[in-house]
């Protein structure tokens, strides 16, 4: 068989797959949780490539044996059957190779992580807060569809409804890998509830999605944290409870401050605040990668570029437009009901095409 670069590369991947499988059974790895989790993730990520490799290899073997048959078979009917089979097999190869090329693109290891999602009202006063509330509802519906769990860390309500800010932790399968496309400025065009003249206003809310760091990603020293407690406050500044259950953590070396007041238990608030602090510290480093990626790919917005307008929701026209891929749909009520998988799917396809181009250069 002639030299096949794809097959050669896949054989290297299979060797690594076998090696990782063997490592996962070793006592040394089983007793080191950090190493075990890392290798187990790698093993799972290699499985789809190995499955495609086996199918591809089988197809090439069948092509080879069918060609041999054609070289020796005298019966005309058998020859016609072999020709038809060879044609069918040859037509499958380009599609298989494209799929393998996509699978061989290095995946972002953050994609499988849970995420911290921030929604903040931008320009537009009360209307921006109301719109931030609409986005929160849209995402909550989407999380329900995906079977993900969302926990609110903190929020600040708008004076006319919605939220000035809401921060939540979202857990489930591949949360960050899907939600990362939502980072950026979301713009709404509609007649606000507070508008008496019927004029259309443009308001905005920003969304930032961060991959949630686990305890192995960042080690925080106790002496680097200042912990303050205070009473949780509700709408209008009223005290929700009289115990000092709300937590404020300050990371002294970086000055990063996080608060959590959603739980009635101080311990639970502390755990959630610590998890968010770990995530924010982790993302100081991760942002360098994001900034680099954002320059190359139009589908991604770096966490540092919160001014990038990614999407417009136009109520009078019932239209949603994603500006990164010039994708427009006229089913705004459905989108706002959490049906955003189609949009995210198109963004993923666009990014995969860009990554394939990067990989081939």
N, C-alpha and C positions, 0 to 999 in steps of 0.2 A: 504493500500500500504506500502511495506517495506521502511525502511529509505533509502533515496537517497541523499548523500552528495552534488551532483551537483545541484539537485533541491532545496535543502535547501539554498545553496549559491546564486542561482539565485533568490530565493524569497527575500533574503536580498537586492540584487541588484535592484529588482523591487520596493521595499519599498523606496530605495534611489531615484530612478527615479521619483516616484510619489512625493516625498518630494521636489526634485529640481524643478519639474514642478510647484508645488504650490508656492515655493519661488519666481519663476520668475514672478509671477503675483502680488507680494506684492509691495506696493508703496515704501517701504524702500529700496528694491533692485532696483526697476526701477529708483530711483533717485541717485543711487550709480553706476556709469558707470563701475568702476573697478570690483565691486562685480558682476554686471549683466553679463559682458563679461565672467568672470570666470565660473559662474554657467551655462551660455548658452553653453559654450564649454563642460562642464561636461555632460549636458543634451544630447547634440548631440553625445558624445562619448558613452553614455549608450544605445542609441537607437538600434544599431545593436545587442547588447546583449539581449535586451528585445524582439526583433523580433525572435531571435533564441530560447529564453526561451519559447515563446508562441508556436512555432512549436514543440519544444521538449516536452512540457507539453501535447499538443494535441496528439502527437504520443504515449506517455505513457498512456493517457486516453483511446485511441483507442485500445491499446494492452490489457488493463484491461477489457474493455467491450467485446472484441473479445474472450478473455479467458472465460468470464462468459457465452457467447453465446455457446461456445463449451461444457461447462459443462451442459447445459440444452437442447440444440438442438438435436432432434432425426432424423430429415431428413438428409439422408446421403449426398445429393447434397449440402445442405446448410453447412454441416459440412466441406466438402472439400473446399468450397469457403472461409469459415472462417479460415481454416488451411493455405490456400494460402495467405490470407490477413495478418494473424499473422506472417507468415514467412517473408513477404515483410516488415512489420513494424519493426520486430526484426532486420532485416538486416540494416535498416536505423539508428538505435540507436547508434552504435559505431561511425559512421561518424559524427552524430550530436554532440555527446559528445566530439569528438576531436575538432570540430569547436568551441564549447563552451569553452573548455579549452584554446584554442588559444585566444579567445575574452576576457577571464578573466585575461589573463596576463596583468599586469599594463603597459599601453602604456607610451612611453616617451612623456611627455607633450610638449616637444620642437618640435615634429614632424610636427605639424600644422603651425609652424612659417615660415616666410619668411627667406631668408638666405643672408649672405655676402659670396661671392665666390672669393677667391684669387688664381691666377695662377702665379707662379714664375718660371722663367728659372733656372735650376740647373746646374749640370756639363755638359759641352759640348759646351761652348762658343756660337757662332752665331747659331749653329744648335739647341741648347737648346732653344734659343729665338724663332726660327722658329717653333719648336715643341710646345712651349707654345701657339703660335698663332694657331696651328692646334687644340689644345685642346679647345681654346677659341671658334673656329668655330664649333667644335663638340658640345660643350655645348649650343651655341647659337641656333643651329639647334634643339637640344633636347628641349630647352625652347619653341621654336616655336611650336613643336609638342604638348607640354603640355598646350599651351595657357598661358604661364607665361610671365611676363614682366621683362626685364633686363635693368638696368641703370648702366652705367659705372661711377664709382666714380673717378678713376684716372688710368693712365697707363704710362708706359715708354717703348718706342719702341726699338726693337733690331736694331743693325746697319745694319744687312742684311735681315731685315724683322721680322715679329712676335713681341713678347713682352718680355722685361726683366721682367716686372711685369704688371699685370692688375687686378684691383679689381672692382667688380660689386655687386650691390644689386639686388636680384632676388625676385620677389613677385608673388604669385599665391596660388593655393590650395596645401597644404602639401609639400611645396618646400624642407624644411630641411629634412623631413622624407625620401625623395628619394635621395637628393644630399649629405647627410652625408656619404654615402658609397663611395663617390669620393675622400674623404680626404686621402692624402698619396702621395707617389712618383710614378709618371707615367714614365715609361722608354720606349724609342724608339730605335729600331735597324734598320738602313737603311744607304744607301749611301748618305751622305749629298750633297746638291747642290754645296757646296764649295770644295768637294773632287774631285781631278783630277785623282787619281789612281784607282777609283772604289772600294775602300775599305769600308766595312760596319763599321759604328761607332755606339757606344751606347751613347745616351744622355738622359737627364732626366729633368723633370719639376715637381714641387711640387704643389699640390692643397690642399687648406685649406678651409673647409666649416664651417661657424659659424652660429648658429641660431640667427636671428636678434631680438634684444631686443626691446620691445615696451616701451612707456613712463611709464607704470606701473611697469615694471621690475626693472628699475634703475632710481633713482632721482639724477641728477647732479646739484650741487650748482654752481651758476654763478661765485662765488669767487674762485672756484677750477679750472676754465678754463682760460688759456691765449690764446687770439685770435690774430693771425698775418695774414695780408693780403699781397698778392704779385701778380705780373702779371703771368698769365698762360703762360706756355712755350710749344712749339710744338716740332716736330722733329728737332734735331740739336741744340736745345736750343733757337730757334727763338721765339720771343714774339708773342703769338696768338692774344692778344689784349693789348691795352695800359692802360686799367683800372685795378685796383687792385681787380680783381674778385675772384682770387684763395684764398682759406682759409686754414690756418694751425691751428689746435686746439691742445693745450697741456694740458693734465690733470695733474695738479701740484702734487697731492698726489701720483699718480702712475707713472708719467713720460711717460704715453702713449701719442703718437703723431699721429694724423690722418690729412690727407690733402685731399682736393677735388678741382679739377680745371676743371671739365668737363663742367659745366654750365657757361654761360656768365654772369649770375646774381650772385652777391656776396651773396645775401640772400639765393638763392637756393643752392649754394655751402655750405653755413653755415649749412643749414638744413640737407643736406646729410652727411656732416662731423660730425655733432652732433649725427645723427642716428648711424653712424659707431662707434663713440666713445662710445655711450651707449652700443652697441653690444659688443665691446671689453672689457668694464668693466664688463658686465654681464658674459662674457665668462671666466673671471678670476676665478669666482666661479664655473661656469658650467664645467670647465676643470677638476676639482677634480672628478666630477661624470664621465666624459668621460674617464679619466685615469683609474678609477676603472673598468668601463665597458670594456675597451680595454684589460685589463688583463684576463677577463673572456671570451670574444667573439672574435673569429678570424676575424669576418666580419667587426669589427670596429677598427679604428685607432684614438688614442687620438690626440687632436690638438697639444699636446706637443711633439709627436713623428713624426716629419716630415720626418724622415729618413726611415720610413717603406715603402718598395717597394710593391705596391699593384697590379700593372698591367704592362704588357709588350706589346708593339705594334711592331710586327716584319713585316717590309714591304716586304722583299724578299719572305717570306713564306705566306704573306697575312694573318697573324695570330695575334689574340689578346688572351692573357692569363691573367686571374685574379688569382693571386697566393694565395689569401686567401681561395678560395674554389676549386682550381685546375680546373678551368673551361676554356676551350679553344675553340675558334671558328675560322673558316677560311673564314671570310667575313669582313676583315679589312676595305675595302672601305665603306661598309654599316655602320660599327661602327663609323667611322670618319665622316659620314654624319649625326650623331646624333641618330642613332638607338641603344641606349644603355639600353632601358627599359628591354629587356630580361636579360641582365647581372645584372641589379639592382634587378630585380624580383628574380633571383636565390640567390643573396646575402640576400634579405629579407627572403626568405624561410629558408636559412641556419641560419640566426639570430633567426628566430622564433623557430626553432628546439632547438637552444641553450638556448633560454629564457624559453621554455617549460621545458627543463631539469632542469634549475635553479629553476623554480617555483615548480617543483615536489620534489626537494631535501629538 
